Amino acid sequence: MGKAENTRLRHKFFDWQCRIRQMAMRADDGRPSPGMRPRLLDAEGRELAAALTVLLAPKASEESTAFFRFQVKKSADPRETYEKALRFLQGDYYQDPNAFKDRLLATLPGDWPLVEALAGSKRCLLDFAEGRWAYLLPCKVKVLKAGKADREAAIWHNRIFNPALPDTVHVLAFNPDWAAARAEPVKTTPLQNLR
């Protein structure tokens, strides 16, 4: 694939991700949809996890991280925190696919056994599918260290939905290799063939 095709595929993927995330925030109270939870495969294609919730990494994360941190810390009522953050995410947060880095983030428990394996291999595949599209993204994997902006963004975003999330979680960054990535329309079975 040439550079122009790689750029088109990247834009198409992030456009799709923004659309499905807008729908999840606006129509499903922020619950992750299947397209936000890819299958996690090792570099050879063996399944490591049936679903892994991933976040988009904002290019300018300071504002959203500060907003989420403030909401979590200011209220003792998790429902109030959730509702305010959900309104924020339902607004224009996912309007512009170009507002996000070429990176996906996942927050995992401190004792999750696959973190070490992923950190050691430094490579994996993320297999996304929802609606009419499926994407297979070979990725470089990196465990983010404390103090990194993307790590803070992922933790405070997730604390909106789980205020008890400990500081000991791991945040993994997945950087796609667009030259090796694939996008395919999902094949559907015509209704008449189901009878």
ABEGO torsion letter per residue (X at the ends): XBAAAAAAAAAAAAAAAAAAAAAAAAAAGGBBBAAABBBBBBAAGBBABABBBBBBBBABAAAAAAAAAAAAAABABAAAAAAAAAAAAABAAAABAAABBBBBBBBBBAABAAAAAAAAAGBBBBBBBBEABBBBBBBBBBBBBBGBAAAAAAAAAAAAABAABBAABBBBBBBBBAAABBBBBBBBBBAAAAX
